[in-house]
Amino acid sequence: MLLIEVFVPGGALSEEDRKVLGQRLIDTLMVEDDGHAIEIIDAQRTLTQVLVHEPAAWVLGQRPAADPADPPRYLVRVTVPASWRREMCDYTVEIITGVLAETERAAGRDPERMRREPHAVILVDGISEGGIGIHGRAMGSLDLTELVSRPYRDNATARPVPDSPQGGLIDPVCGMRVDLDDSTLTLVHDGVLYGFCHGLCRRAFADEHGVPLGR
């Protein structure tokens, strides 16, 4: 994630509620699990920002007109690199909807309305290749993959070699578990077979080790 913007009607959430919502979004979207190394998660956190907006006016298209603050509506815009958007959509929408439902539950409102009625609209936007600037230069998807995965890759020699899961491998770029039955993203380097969760990880590894992608 790069940017998460949450729009809520003025006065619907207190300042503390807005801060809690923003932190909960980051903590829920970015957790260490079997598929994500902590170095990757921490690197992603450094690039992620959440903004909670209260628009000066909020007009709903429905008829008859409803007060958007009773109950509060949510419009969430998530901005990611375009090449990541498709694979992230389902996961992102589900997680964010769950966080908003929890916010409603904590406020004593019906959390199920987030899935029953269109009270939460989530837009996952993709930024075109090269349209992101970090460290004073434009970055593409491969540059971002390199930036986010570098801490994990640099620590590779300092941690024990992970056991490969049965029928799979550990992506050497990001630490993700790769099921070889579901993925054809592999490379052979120095006689060792490596598996990758994404084509960008595969390309980053190939570039770093001088491995032709045709192999």
C-alpha angles and dihedrals in degrees: 000000000000105000134008117187120190119193118199130167116266113275095010092112130028120236090258091048090054092051092047091049092051093048092045090054092054095043093048097044094045112047131142112247141145091294103042126060116221092238090058093048092049091049091050091050091057089059098042124095131178123203122188112201133194106200118216089233131021117189121184122207096218124108127256091037115249132205103253091209095059098089099001119248124215129213113185125188118192117192120202136152109287093239090059098045103088097050092044099049102084094042094045095048092048095048096045092047088053092051092050090048089053089050089054092047091052089052092053094252129126107278094192092069087077088071099027100052134025094261093124121049115183122193120193108199125192122215113219119250112285093012096115123084121201129156089014097299139088114260133202128203093273091051090052092048089052092047095049096042098043096089091052093047093046090054094050095102093047097059132060117269105262119240111252113241116246108277092006150066139228115252104241092209102053107005094244118152110245122204106212091204090064102033134060093182100117139132134191116223123174089346094306123117115226127191127206134202094212139019090244091059090049092050093046090053092046092050093048095049099034094243116156110237090226091070 
